[in-house]
Amino acid sequence: MKAIRFHQHGGPEVLQWEDVDLPPVGPHDARVRHTAIGVDFVDTYQRSGLYPRPLPSGLGMEAAGVVEAVGKRVRNLKPGDRVAYLTVGNPGAYAQERVLPASALLKLPKAISDEVAAAVMLKGLTSWYLLRQTHRLKRGETALITAAAGGVGLILMQWARVLGAKVIGVVGSEQKAELARRYGGRQILVGYEQLSSRVRALNRSRGVDVVYDGVGKDSFYGGLDCLRARGIMVSFGNASGPVAPVSPLELSKRGSLYLTRPTTADYVATPEAQRTAARELFALIGRRALRLHISQRYRLADAAQAQRDLESRRTTGSIVLMP
């Protein structure tokens, strides 16, 4: 069995295409043959050492596939079932096959393709907890979403509109703005310069209720300046680099703002939480209230190139690896 592994932190060049032995299938486990694997920014953080991993390590937290074998005490799965999963804190999806606890696997509805499932598990469940848990977005509120043409951004933007919120999206180029508009973005800004004045011009001179920021260093303070008094900054990603330490005075002088840095591990780490989130997510996809944009597909062996393209911002929406 082949898998992507790395033995030191660094750039995409540290990723190795290696032979790996699968562990035996335990009584509560299942062996899954992957058919599609999701690629996420968090994968690059783990590879680079921003989120350090014990080495050597696998990579990747989301995938879809077919059950090949189950342990003798597994009752809810059988060989041939189509499944998807999100493994928080246990990367290893960049592989042809994987053995996992059966409780970690979600059966896929017929309406959800393997590629969509692989691309949406982390991004979709992230969007769920940001919109439904971290700040429960309400009808009539205004949300600012950075990187609105990215994998999470496109989902957030569509889902926020389903919830009845007004959405202002920010992207890095006119090409990305066109994509965001194709996925329902009505108010899309290009670039992060003078962001506050441009956002307030779109929002009747008022600040927004919430900022969902996955960009980090390049957008953080501009996002803070867009908030109304007592608004909330939800900083959930570092696409441009991590945010430097923030003084609480920066929040008070802008209107008693709230700041949170949520992580997947604190919201959808358990199978129960994942099933709750996935039911709502799959229902939206099934009735086409939420569309997924898969912009590029790479061979699993070419995972390093996929990460180069992701980090250089040459991609939009979601990208997947094909075993």
Sine and cosine of phi, psi and omega as CSV:
sin_phi,cos_phi,sin_psi,cos_psi,sin_omega,cos_omega
0.00,0.00,0.70,-0.71,-0.01,-1.00
-0.98,-0.19,0.55,-0.84,0.03,-1.00
-0.45,-0.89,0.35,-0.94,0.12,-0.99
-1.00,0.02,0.79,-0.62,0.03,-1.00
-0.71,-0.70,0.32,-0.95,0.16,-0.99
-0.65,-0.76,0.59,-0.81,-0.10,-0.99
-0.93,-0.36,-0.09,1.00,0.10,-0.99
-0.46,-0.89,0.44,-0.90,0.04,-1.00
-0.97,0.23,0.50,-0.87,0.00,-1.00
0.30,-0.95,-0.42,-0.91,-0.01,-1.00
-0.98,0.22,-0.05,-1.00,-0.02,-1.00
-0.84,0.54,-0.38,0.92,-0.03,-1.00
-0.91,0.41,-0.25,0.97,0.00,-1.00
-0.98,0.19,-0.20,0.98,-0.02,-1.00
-0.96,0.27,0.77,-0.63,-0.06,-1.00
-0.88,-0.48,0.62,-0.78,0.06,-1.00
-0.99,-0.10,0.96,-0.27,-0.23,-0.97
-0.81,-0.59,0.37,-0.93,0.21,-0.98
-0.98,0.18,0.74,-0.68,-0.04,-1.00
-0.72,-0.70,0.67,-0.74,0.08,-1.00
-1.00,0.06,0.76,-0.65,0.08,-1.00
-0.98,0.22,0.62,-0.79,0.11,-0.99
-0.95,0.32,0.34,-0.94,0.05,-1.00
-0.91,0.42,0.42,-0.91,0.04,-1.00
-0.98,0.17,0.91,-0.41,0.02,-1.00
-0.97,0.23,0.09,-1.00,-0.08,-1.00
-0.89,0.46,-0.44,0.90,-0.02,-1.00
-0.95,-0.31,0.25,0.97,-0.12,-0.99
-0.96,-0.29,0.14,-0.99,0.15,-0.99
-0.61,-0.79,0.56,-0.83,0.10,-0.99
-0.98,-0.19,0.78,-0.62,-0.07,-1.00
-0.89,-0.45,0.78,-0.63,0.17,-0.99
-1.00,-0.01,0.89,-0.45,-0.07,-1.00
-0.95,0.31,0.65,-0.76,0.11,-0.99
-0.92,-0.39,-0.35,0.94,0.06,-1.00
-0.34,-0.94,0.57,-0.82,-0.08,-1.00
-0.73,-0.68,0.73,-0.68,0.00,-1.00
-0.99,0.12,0.52,-0.86,0.06,-1.00
-0.89,-0.46,0.75,-0.66,-0.09,-1.00
-0.70,-0.71,0.38,-0.92,0.02,-1.00
-0.86,0.51,-0.55,0.84,-0.01,-1.00
-0.88,0.48,-0.45,0.89,0.06,-1.00
-0.89,0.46,-0.64,0.77,0.00,-1.00
-0.94,0.34,-0.54,0.84,0.04,-1.00
-0.91,0.41,-0.64,0.77,0.01,-1.00
-0.94,0.35,-0.66,0.76,0.03,-1.00
-0.90,0.44,-0.67,0.75,-0.08,-1.00
-0.97,0.25,-0.40,0.92,-0.07,-1.00
0.98,-0.20,-0.04,1.00,0.10,-0.99
-0.86,0.51,-0.67,0.75,0.19,-0.98
-0.92,-0.38,1.00,0.05,-0.18,-0.98
-0.90,0.43,0.57,-0.82,0.03,-1.00
-0.88,-0.47,0.52,-0.86,0.21,-0.98
-0.88,0.48,0.68,-0.73,-0.10,-1.00
-0.94,-0.34,0.49,-0.87,-0.09,1.00
-0.94,0.33,0.32,-0.95,-0.11,-0.99
-0.60,-0.80,0.46,-0.89,0.24,-0.97
-0.99,0.11,-0.09,-1.00,-0.06,-1.00
-0.52,-0.85,0.45,-0.89,0.08,-1.00
0.99,-0.13,0.71,-0.71,-0.08,-1.00
-0.87,-0.48,-0.07,1.00,-0.05,-1.00
-0.66,-0.75,0.62,-0.79,0.01,-1.00
-0.28,-0.96,0.25,-0.97,0.12,-0.99
-0.77,-0.64,0.41,-0.91,0.00,-1.00
-0.04,-1.00,-0.32,-0.95,-0.07,-1.00
-0.84,-0.54,0.72,-0.70,0.05,-1.00
-0.94,0.35,0.81,-0.59,0.01,-1.00
-0.98,-0.17,-0.53,0.85,-0.02,-1.00
-0.37,-0.93,0.46,-0.89,0.03,-1.00
-0.74,-0.67,0.43,-0.90,0.06,-1.00
-0.95,0.32,0.29,-0.96,-0.13,-0.99
-0.93,0.38,-0.29,0.96,0.01,-1.00
-0.97,-0.24,0.14,0.99,0.02,-1.00
-1.00,0.07,0.81,-0.58,-0.06,-1.00
-0.92,-0.40,-0.38,0.92,-0.14,-0.99
-0.99,-0.12,0.01,1.00,0.01,-1.00
-0.71,-0.70,0.41,-0.91,0.07,-1.00
-0.57,-0.82,0.37,-0.93,0.07,-1.00
-0.81,0.59,0.68,-0.73,-0.04,-1.00
0.99,-0.17,-0.30,0.96,0.03,-1.00
-0.92,0.40,0.66,-0.75,0.13,-0.99
-1.00,0.08,0.75,-0.66,-0.08,-1.00
-0.64,-0.77,0.26,-0.97,0.15,-0.99
-0.61,-0.79,0.28,-0.96,-0.01,-1.00
-0.42,-0.91,0.34,-0.94,0.18,-0.98
-0.75,-0.66,0.88,-0.48,0.01,-1.00
-0.95,-0.30,0.95,-0.30,-0.02,-1.00
-0.99,0.11,0.83,-0.56,0.03,-1.00
0.98,0.22,0.11,0.99,-0.02,-1.00
-0.68,-0.74,0.93,0.37,-0.05,-1.00
-0.92,0.40,0.39,-0.92,-0.02,-1.00
0.40,-0.92,0.19,0.98,-0.06,-1.00
-0.96,0.27,-0.33,0.94,0.04,-1.00
-0.97,0.26,0.95,0.31,-0.08,-1.00
-0.39,-0.92,0.37,-0.93,0.03,-1.00
-0.95,0.32,-0.59,0.80,0.02,-1.00
-0.62,-0.79,0.26,-0.97,0.00,-1.00
-0.40,-0.91,0.57,-0.82,0.14,-0.99
-0.97,-0.26,0.80,-0.60,-0.08,-1.00
-0.68,-0.74,0.36,-0.93,0.19,-0.98
-0.86,0.51,0.72,-0.70,-0.01,-1.00
-0.86,0.51,-0.49,0.87,-0.01,-1.00
-0.91,0.41,-0.31,0.95,-0.01,-1.00
-0.99,0.11,-0.15,0.99,-0.12,-0.99
-0.99,-0.15,0.69,-0.73,0.05,-1.00
-0.95,-0.32,0.80,-0.61,0.10,-0.99
-0.92,0.39,0.63,-0.78,-0.05,-1.00
-1.00,-0.09,0.72,-0.69,0.15,-0.99
-0.91,0.41,0.39,-0.92,0.00,-1.00
-0.87,0.50,-0.50,0.86,-0.07,-1.00
-0.96,0.28,-0.19,0.98,-0.07,-1.00
-0.96,-0.29,0.90,-0.43,0.02,-1.00
-0.96,0.29,0.29,-0.96,0.01,-1.00
-0.88,0.47,-0.68,0.74,-0.01,-1.00
-0.89,0.45,-0.71,0.71,0.02,-1.00
-0.88,0.48,-0.71,0.71,-0.02,-1.00
-0.88,0.48,-0.70,0.71,-0.01,-1.00
-0.90,0.44,-0.59,0.81,-0.05,-1.00
-0.99,0.16,-0.32,0.95,-0.17,-0.99
-0.95,-0.31,-0.18,0.98,-0.09,-1.00
-0.87,0.49,-0.84,0.55,-0.01,-1.00
-0.95,0.30,-0.72,0.69,-0.06,-1.00
-0.92,0.39,-0.65,0.76,-0.01,-1.00
-0.95,0.32,-0.67,0.74,0.03,-1.00
-0.94,0.34,-0.54,0.84,0.13,-0.99
-0.88,0.48,-0.72,0.69,0.02,-1.00
-0.87,0.49,-0.63,0.77,0.02,-1.00
-0.87,0.50,-0.78,0.63,-0.07,-1.00
-0.95,0.32,-0.51,0.86,0.05,-1.00
-0.90,0.44,-0.69,0.72,-0.09,-1.00
-1.00,0.08,-0.47,0.88,-0.14,-0.99
-0.95,-0.33,-0.24,0.97,-0.07,-1.00
-0.80,-0.60,-0.85,0.53,-0.09,-1.00
-0.87,0.50,-0.81,0.58,0.22,-0.97
-0.73,-0.69,0.93,-0.37,-0.07,-1.00
-0.96,0.27,0.99,-0.11,-0.12,-0.99
-0.91,0.42,0.73,-0.68,-0.09,-1.00
-0.93,-0.37,0.41,-0.91,0.09,-1.00
-0.83,0.55,0.73,-0.69,0.04,-1.00
1.00,-0.04,-0.24,0.97,0.06,-1.00
-0.97,0.23,0.32,-0.95,0.05,-1.00
-0.91,-0.42,0.79,-0.61,-0.01,-1.00
-0.89,-0.46,0.70,-0.72,0.15,-0.99
-0.98,-0.19,0.80,-0.60,-0.05,-1.00
-0.86,-0.51,0.90,-0.44,0.07,-1.00
-1.00,0.10,0.31,-0.95,-0.06,-1.00
0.76,0.65,0.74,0.67,-0.15,-0.99
-0.93,0.36,-0.24,0.97,0.05,-1.00
-0.99,-0.17,0.10,1.00,0.04,-1.00
-0.99,0.12,0.00,-1.00,-0.06,-1.00
-0.87,0.49,-0.75,0.66,0.06,-1.00
-0.96,0.28,-0.65,0.76,-0.08,-1.00
-0.85,0.52,-0.69,0.72,0.00,-1.00
-0.90,0.44,-0.62,0.78,0.03,-1.00
-0.94,0.35,-0.73,0.69,0.02,-1.00
-0.83,0.56,-0.72,0.69,-0.07,-1.00
-0.88,0.47,-0.72,0.69,0.00,-1.00
-0.92,0.39,-0.70,0.72,-0.06,-1.00
-0.92,0.39,-0.63,0.78,0.03,-1.00
-0.88,0.48,-0.61,0.79,0.03,-1.00
-0.93,0.36,-0.60,0.80,0.09,-1.00
-0.85,0.52,-0.59,0.81,-0.01,-1.00
-0.98,0.21,-0.07,1.00,0.06,-1.00
1.00,-0.01,0.27,0.96,0.01,-1.00
-1.00,-0.01,0.39,-0.92,0.19,-0.98
-1.00,0.05,0.69,-0.73,-0.09,-1.00
-0.84,-0.54,0.75,-0.66,0.19,-0.98
-0.90,-0.44,0.87,-0.49,-0.02,-1.00
-0.97,-0.24,0.50,-0.87,0.06,-1.00
-0.82,-0.58,0.72,-0.69,0.00,-1.00
-0.72,-0.69,0.14,-0.99,-0.09,-1.00
-0.99,-0.12,-0.13,0.99,-0.03,-1.00
-0.42,-0.91,0.28,-0.96,0.03,-1.00
-0.92,0.39,-0.56,0.83,0.06,-1.00
-0.87,0.50,-0.69,0.73,0.03,-1.00
-0.93,0.36,-0.53,0.85,0.06,-1.00
-0.89,0.46,-0.65,0.76,0.02,-1.00
-0.88,0.47,-0.65,0.76,0.04,-1.00
-0.90,0.44,-0.72,0.69,0.01,-1.00
-0.86,0.51,-0.62,0.78,0.02,-1.00
-0.92,0.38,-0.59,0.81,0.03,-1.00
-0.90,0.44,-0.43,0.90,0.01,-1.00
-0.98,-0.20,0.44,0.90,0.18,-0.98
0.99,-0.14,0.02,1.00,0.02,-1.00
-0.95,0.33,0.86,-0.51,-0.03,-1.00
-0.99,-0.12,-0.49,0.87,0.00,-1.00
-0.80,-0.60,0.99,-0.15,-0.09,-1.00
-0.86,-0.52,0.79,-0.61,0.04,-1.00
-0.96,-0.28,0.61,-0.79,0.03,-1.00
-0.96,-0.27,0.85,-0.52,0.02,-1.00
1.00,0.00,0.34,-0.94,-0.10,-0.99
-0.94,-0.34,0.16,0.99,0.03,-1.00
-0.97,0.24,0.62,-0.78,0.03,-1.00
0.71,0.70,0.70,0.72,-0.13,-0.99
-0.89,0.45,-0.68,0.73,-0.08,-1.00
-0.87,0.50,-0.72,0.69,-0.04,-1.00
-0.91,0.40,-0.61,0.80,0.00,-1.00
-0.95,0.31,-0.61,0.80,0.05,-1.00
-0.91,0.41,-0.70,0.72,-0.01,-1.00
-0.92,0.39,-0.49,0.87,0.07,-1.00
-0.91,0.41,-0.51,0.86,0.04,-1.00
-0.99,0.11,-0.32,0.95,-0.15,-0.99
-0.88,-0.47,0.60,0.80,0.10,-1.00
0.82,0.57,0.68,0.74,0.05,-1.00
0.93,0.37,0.17,0.99,0.00,-1.00
-0.97,-0.23,0.41,-0.91,0.14,-0.99
-0.98,0.21,0.26,-0.97,-0.01,-1.00
-1.00,0.05,0.31,-0.95,-0.01,-1.00
-0.98,0.21,-0.56,0.83,-0.08,-1.00
-0.49,-0.87,0.60,-0.80,0.15,-0.99
-0.91,-0.42,0.82,-0.57,0.14,-0.99
-0.98,-0.21,0.96,-0.28,-0.16,-0.99
-0.90,-0.44,0.92,-0.39,0.08,-1.00
-0.97,-0.26,0.08,1.00,-0.06,-1.00
-1.00,0.04,-0.70,0.71,0.05,-1.00
1.00,-0.05,-0.84,-0.55,-0.19,-0.98
-0.78,0.62,-0.71,0.71,-0.12,-0.99
-0.97,0.24,-0.27,0.96,-0.11,-0.99
-0.84,-0.55,-0.12,0.99,-0.20,-0.98
-0.88,0.48,-0.83,0.56,-0.08,-1.00
-0.95,0.32,-0.56,0.83,0.11,-0.99
-0.88,0.47,-0.62,0.78,0.06,-1.00
-0.91,0.42,-0.68,0.73,0.05,-1.00
-0.83,0.56,-0.66,0.75,-0.04,-1.00
-0.94,0.35,-0.25,0.97,0.01,-1.00
-1.00,0.08,-0.20,0.98,-0.13,-0.99
-0.99,0.15,0.54,-0.84,0.19,-0.98
-0.96,0.29,0.20,-0.98,0.10,-0.99
-0.84,0.54,0.73,-0.68,-0.03,-1.00
0.91,0.41,0.35,0.94,0.12,-0.99
-0.96,0.26,0.13,-0.99,-0.09,-1.00
-0.83,-0.56,0.77,-0.63,0.14,-0.99
-1.00,-0.10,0.88,-0.48,0.06,-1.00
-0.96,-0.26,0.99,-0.17,-0.04,-1.00
-0.99,-0.12,0.97,-0.24,-0.15,-0.99
-0.90,-0.44,0.02,1.00,-0.03,-1.00
-0.44,-0.90,0.18,-0.98,-0.09,-1.00
-0.71,-0.70,0.69,0.72,-0.11,-0.99
-0.85,0.53,-0.54,0.84,0.01,-1.00
-0.99,-0.15,0.05,1.00,-0.07,-1.00
0.87,-0.50,0.37,-0.93,-0.03,-1.00
-0.94,0.35,0.49,-0.87,0.05,-1.00
-0.97,0.26,0.68,-0.73,0.05,-1.00
-0.92,0.39,0.33,-0.94,0.04,-1.00
-0.78,0.62,0.65,-0.76,-0.11,-0.99
-0.92,-0.40,0.76,-0.64,0.10,-0.99
-0.97,0.23,0.68,-0.74,0.09,-1.00
-0.84,0.55,-0.40,0.92,0.02,-1.00
-0.90,0.43,-0.45,0.89,0.04,-1.00
-0.90,0.43,-0.49,0.87,0.03,-1.00
-0.98,0.18,-0.66,0.76,-0.05,-1.00
-0.93,0.38,-0.65,0.76,-0.08,-1.00
-0.96,0.27,-0.22,0.98,0.04,-1.00
-0.99,-0.15,0.09,1.00,0.08,-1.00
0.91,-0.42,0.65,0.76,0.05,-1.00
0.81,0.58,0.80,0.60,-0.06,-1.00
-0.97,0.23,0.35,-0.94,0.13,-0.99
-0.96,-0.28,0.56,-0.83,0.03,-1.00
-0.70,-0.71,0.75,-0.66,0.07,-1.00
-0.68,-0.74,0.55,-0.84,0.06,-1.00
-0.84,-0.55,0.99,0.11,-0.07,-1.00
-0.98,0.22,0.38,-0.92,0.11,-0.99
-0.73,-0.68,0.46,-0.89,-0.01,-1.00
-0.84,0.54,-0.61,0.80,-0.08,-1.00
-0.89,0.46,-0.40,0.92,-0.02,-1.00
-1.00,-0.09,-0.05,1.00,-0.06,-1.00
-0.84,-0.55,-0.67,0.74,-0.08,-1.00
-0.73,-0.68,0.66,0.75,-0.02,-1.00
-0.99,0.17,-0.45,0.89,-0.08,-1.00
-1.00,-0.04,0.46,-0.89,0.06,-1.00
-0.84,0.55,-0.59,0.80,-0.01,-1.00
-0.90,0.44,-0.71,0.70,0.02,-1.00
-0.90,0.43,-0.63,0.77,0.00,-1.00
-0.91,0.42,-0.65,0.76,0.02,-1.00
-0.91,0.42,-0.65,0.76,0.04,-1.00
-0.87,0.49,-0.74,0.67,-0.01,-1.00
-0.91,0.41,-0.68,0.73,-0.06,-1.00
-0.91,0.42,-0.59,0.81,0.04,-1.00
-0.85,0.53,-0.73,0.69,-0.01,-1.00
-0.93,0.37,-0.67,0.74,0.00,-1.00
-0.89,0.45,-0.77,0.64,-0.03,-1.00
-0.91,0.42,-0.55,0.84,0.04,-1.00
-0.90,0.44,-0.67,0.74,0.03,-1.00
-0.90,0.44,-0.67,0.74,0.02,-1.00
-0.92,0.39,-0.66,0.75,-0.03,-1.00
-0.88,0.48,-0.59,0.81,0.03,-1.00
-0.99,-0.13,0.23,0.97,0.12,-0.99
0.88,0.47,0.44,0.90,0.14,-0.99
-0.98,0.17,-0.27,0.96,0.01,-1.00
-0.69,-0.72,0.83,-0.55,0.01,-1.00
-0.93,-0.37,0.61,-0.80,0.00,-1.00
-0.96,-0.27,0.69,-0.72,0.02,-1.00
-0.96,-0.29,0.94,-0.33,0.10,-1.00
-0.99,-0.17,0.95,-0.31,-0.15,-0.99
-1.00,0.06,-0.55,0.83,-0.07,-1.00
-0.56,-0.83,0.51,-0.86,0.06,-1.00
-0.81,-0.58,0.68,-0.74,0.00,-1.00
-0.79,-0.61,0.45,-0.89,0.19,-0.98
-0.92,0.40,0.55,-0.84,0.03,-1.00
-0.82,0.57,-0.64,0.77,0.00,-1.00
-0.89,0.45,-0.32,0.95,-0.02,-1.00
-0.99,-0.17,0.47,0.88,-0.03,-1.00
-0.86,0.52,-0.56,0.83,0.00,-1.00
-0.88,0.48,-0.67,0.75,0.02,-1.00
-0.92,0.39,-0.61,0.79,0.06,-1.00
-0.85,0.53,-0.68,0.74,0.01,-1.00
-0.94,0.34,-0.59,0.81,0.09,-1.00
-0.86,0.51,-0.73,0.69,-0.02,-1.00
-0.91,0.41,-0.63,0.78,0.02,-1.00
-0.90,0.44,-0.73,0.68,-0.06,-1.00
-0.94,0.35,-0.46,0.89,0.02,-1.00
-1.00,0.08,0.04,1.00,0.02,-1.00
0.90,0.43,0.51,0.86,0.08,-1.00
-1.00,0.03,-0.01,1.00,-0.02,-1.00
-0.93,-0.36,0.37,-0.93,0.14,-0.99
-0.77,-0.64,0.34,-0.94,0.02,-1.00
0.84,0.55,-0.66,-0.75,-0.07,-1.00
-0.95,-0.32,0.47,-0.88,0.12,-0.99
-0.79,-0.61,0.50,-0.87,-0.05,-1.00
-0.74,-0.67,0.44,-0.90,0.11,-0.99
-0.98,-0.22,0.65,-0.76,-0.02,-1.00
-0.91,-0.41,0.89,-0.45,-0.03,-1.00
-0.88,0.48,0.00,0.00,0.00,0.00
